[in-house]
Amino acid sequence: MAHSTRWSVDMRVYFVRVFFLLMGTMFLLSCVSGPQMEESFVLQGMVYDRAGNPVTDAVIEIEGKQMGVSDFNGRFYIPGMVPGTYTVGVQKEGYLPYEGTVAIRSHTDVLYVGMVSWEDLCRRAERALQEGRWGEAEQAISRALEIKPDEPLVRFLAAVVCAMPARPERRPDRAVELLEDLLSEGYREPAIYLMLADLYEYDFKDLVKAEERLSQYLSLKQDTEAENRLAALRDMLLLSSKPDGQK
């Protein structure tokens, strides 16, 4: 009887040991095969313009949520990142917004974001116009208008594109519309008056308006060639006003 009792005690001890051994094994397996918590890190990056200069105060968004702002050197730091693929957006007043999909692997990754300003687009448009690359000029102006739709310089360049004589598809009527709008808003640049004088005289044969705009141009700028042209315009107007028998 004593032997049986001892055997029962030993079996209970055995089963207890086996139970804890199994539990320990299952715990270890769960640690190996279960989901791992990935360690987060700080993502570093830099925002710069076309010339390589830092862009300050650019707003950095990750998956549509604002996560940081670039500093004086164009750098930014975003904590709490884990490896993955993210939609990154960067915005700054006066620049085309940036959006792209980026794969982030570790803390050693550095995110570089290039941005384009409206000033750079205007310079690009001016160079393209000078070299007769009309499509490129139109594209640059269109993108600049996305940033600053009311900017006078961009609208003036758009008028230049419409009016260029060498352009296959000219739109002098649209050019006049853009330039007259600028005048109605109070802009008084000599180039606006001179360009309107050209359009009225050569495209629309409206000598009265051409004389008016050329006179306004000369009130703002000395130009001997334009003075001679104005004198010729006035002679033509005077001649056209006389009866046929007096011409």
Secondary structure, DSSP 8 states (H G I E B T S, - for coil): -HHHHHHHHHHHHHHHHHHHHHHHHHHHHHHHHS------EEEEEEEE-TTS-B-TT-EEEETTEEEEE--TTSEEEEEEE-SEEEEEEEE-TTB--EEEEEEE-STT-EEEEE--BHHHHHHHHHHHHHTT-HHHHHHHHHHHHHH-TT-HHHHHHHHHHHH-TT-SS--HHHHHHHHHHHHHTT---HHHHHHHHHIIIIIS--HHHHHHHHHHHHHHS--HHHHHHHHHHHHHHHHHHS-GGG-
